[in-house]
């Protein structure tokens, strides 16, 4: 299967620091690698409703959930690009990951088996120099990858607050040049 990257933008701001850093990293991908960019703000999901004990799950059709499900299933590499909000992923990213719970229980979808062996990546920008503040975000993505039996590519961390600040983080920009070419963690 040819590599296909799905970039899920989880910021409440378009063209923010996290997206800028993700785009810098994506510039390094070979030209033949497909890239699909979806903003969760432009494709909002409803709050996840846990129906596992009440009803059968059905495959979503014709809405944002269907679009995001299909894009997720089609990708070999899923990149969660979320600013660090209160030490973790944004609400829109959390809502997207919550929907994985329903997709896991949708008959005939084989969501977990389909994603097994694919790669989950993260990109985040935080407004503090202490990168340890991002540990809960990294844990969320790492644990999600492990549960789904996906490879975890790691999280590209940058620093910035005002729009464009991350472009002054020379260390992050240097890491972005090789981020998607690094070895995976199982």
VMD Tcl script that draws the C-alpha trace (Angstrom):
set ca {
  {0.00 0.00 0.00}
  {1.38 3.43 -0.93}
  {1.72 5.79 1.99}
  {-1.11 8.22 2.49}
  {-0.97 10.83 5.25}
  {-4.10 12.21 6.91}
  {-3.40 15.46 8.75}
  {-6.15 16.24 11.25}
  {-5.98 19.85 12.38}
  {-7.35 20.22 15.88}
  {-6.88 23.92 16.47}
  {-9.67 26.41 17.01}
  {-7.54 28.86 14.97}
  {-6.81 28.40 11.28}
  {-3.21 28.82 10.15}
  {-1.96 28.58 13.73}
  {1.43 27.53 15.04}
  {0.65 23.81 15.18}
  {-0.55 23.75 11.58}
  {2.53 25.74 10.49}
  {4.84 23.22 12.17}
  {2.92 20.26 10.70}
  {3.16 21.81 7.22}
  {6.92 22.30 7.62}
  {7.28 18.62 8.49}
  {4.98 17.59 5.62}
  {7.11 19.54 3.13}
  {9.79 16.89 3.65}
  {7.59 14.01 2.51}
  {8.33 12.62 -0.95}
  {6.18 14.10 -3.71}
  {4.47 10.76 -4.38}
  {3.13 10.50 -0.81}
  {-0.52 11.52 -0.70}
  {-1.44 14.19 1.86}
  {-4.96 14.98 2.96}
  {-5.55 17.90 5.32}
  {-8.80 18.14 7.27}
  {-9.65 20.72 9.88}
  {-11.81 19.37 12.68}
  {-13.17 22.92 13.11}
  {-14.45 22.75 9.51}
  {-15.79 19.20 9.99}
  {-17.10 19.17 13.57}
  {-18.28 15.97 15.14}
  {-21.16 15.79 17.58}
  {-20.38 14.78 21.13}
  {-19.78 11.05 21.27}
  {-22.69 9.08 22.66}
  {-21.70 5.75 24.21}
  {-24.29 3.29 22.93}
  {-22.37 0.07 23.44}
  {-24.93 -1.31 25.91}
  {-28.03 0.23 24.36}
  {-28.01 -0.31 20.62}
  {-26.01 -1.50 17.66}
  {-23.61 0.96 16.08}
  {-24.19 1.78 12.45}
  {-21.71 3.12 9.93}
  {-22.14 6.89 9.60}
  {-23.15 8.15 6.18}
  {-23.32 11.55 4.56}
  {-21.96 13.65 7.42}
  {-18.70 14.76 9.04}
  {-18.41 11.48 10.94}
  {-18.58 9.54 7.66}
  {-16.00 11.83 6.05}
  {-13.58 11.48 8.97}
  {-14.14 7.73 9.27}
  {-13.47 7.17 5.57}
  {-10.40 9.43 5.63}
  {-9.09 7.59 8.69}
  {-9.56 4.18 7.11}
  {-7.86 5.30 3.88}
  {-4.73 6.65 5.59}
  {-1.57 4.71 6.29}
  {-0.37 7.53 8.54}
  {-2.62 9.63 10.77}
  {-1.17 12.89 12.06}
  {-2.94 14.55 14.96}
  {-1.97 18.22 14.81}
  {-3.33 19.69 18.02}
  {-2.11 22.64 20.01}
  {-1.50 21.85 23.65}
  {-4.73 22.88 25.39}
  {-4.71 22.40 29.15}
  {-1.90 19.84 28.90}
  {-3.60 17.61 26.35}
  {-5.22 17.48 22.91}
  {-7.90 19.96 21.91}
  {-11.58 19.19 22.49}
  {-12.14 18.54 18.78}
  {-9.32 15.96 18.71}
  {-10.60 14.33 21.89}
  {-14.08 14.14 20.34}
  {-12.57 12.54 17.19}
  {-10.74 9.94 19.29}
  {-13.94 9.31 21.29}
  {-15.67 8.43 18.02}
  {-13.09 5.68 17.54}
  {-14.93 3.88 20.37}
  {-18.08 3.72 18.27}
  {-16.20 2.83 15.10}
  {-14.59 -0.07 16.98}
  {-18.07 -1.47 17.61}
  {-19.54 -0.92 14.15}
  {-20.34 -4.33 12.60}
  {-18.39 -5.09 9.43}
  {-16.07 -2.11 9.78}
  {-13.05 -3.93 11.27}
  {-11.77 -0.56 12.44}
  {-9.09 -1.87 14.79}
  {-7.84 -4.53 12.36}
  {-7.69 -1.95 9.57}
  {-5.64 0.52 11.62}
  {-3.33 -2.11 13.14}
  {0.17 -1.67 11.76}
  {-0.45 1.85 10.50}
  {1.23 4.83 12.14}
  {-0.12 7.50 14.46}
  {1.88 10.74 14.74}
  {1.42 13.96 16.69}
  {2.40 17.56 16.19}
  {1.85 20.15 18.89}
  {2.96 23.61 19.85}
  {2.91 24.78 23.43}
  {3.32 28.24 24.88}
  {5.84 27.25 27.53}
  {9.48 26.21 27.28}
  {8.94 23.18 29.53}
  {8.22 20.40 27.05}
  {7.18 18.09 29.90}
  {3.87 19.97 29.96}
  {3.04 18.06 26.77}
  {3.51 14.65 28.44}
  {-0.26 14.06 28.85}
  {-0.82 14.79 25.13}
  {2.01 12.44 24.18}
  {0.55 9.80 26.50}
  {-2.91 10.14 24.96}
  {-1.56 9.54 21.47}
  {0.96 6.87 22.45}
  {-1.62 4.90 24.44}
  {-4.20 5.24 21.65}
  {-1.69 3.87 19.15}
  {-0.79 0.99 21.47}
  {-4.44 0.06 22.04}
  {-5.09 0.09 18.30}
  {-1.88 -1.92 17.65}
  {-0.59 0.96 15.54}
  {2.98 2.17 15.37}
  {3.59 5.41 17.21}
  {5.76 7.85 15.30}
  {6.13 10.24 18.23}
  {5.17 13.87 18.69}
  {6.90 16.82 17.08}
  {6.99 19.57 19.72}
  {7.32 23.28 19.04}
  {7.10 26.43 21.09}
  {5.03 29.52 20.40}
  {2.05 31.56 21.47}
  {1.19 34.29 18.98}
  {0.49 33.17 15.38}
  {3.79 32.59 13.61}
  {5.87 32.26 16.81}
  {6.77 28.65 16.06}
  {8.65 29.81 12.95}
  {11.20 31.30 15.38}
  {11.70 27.92 17.10}
  {14.76 26.81 15.15}
  {15.06 23.55 17.10}
  {11.49 22.54 16.18}
  {12.01 23.51 12.54}
  {15.18 21.40 12.44}
  {13.33 18.40 13.95}
  {10.50 18.92 11.42}
  {12.94 18.24 8.56}
  {13.40 14.60 9.61}
  {10.31 13.94 11.74}
  {8.37 11.73 9.31}
  {11.53 9.89 8.25}
  {12.43 8.62 11.72}
  {12.08 5.09 12.96}
  {8.76 4.14 14.55}
  {8.15 2.97 18.04}
  {5.98 -0.18 18.19}
}
mol new
graphics top color blue
foreach p $ca { graphics top sphere $p radius 0.5 }
foreach p [lrange $ca 0 end-1] q [lrange $ca 1 end] { graphics top cylinder $p $q radius 0.2 }
display resetview
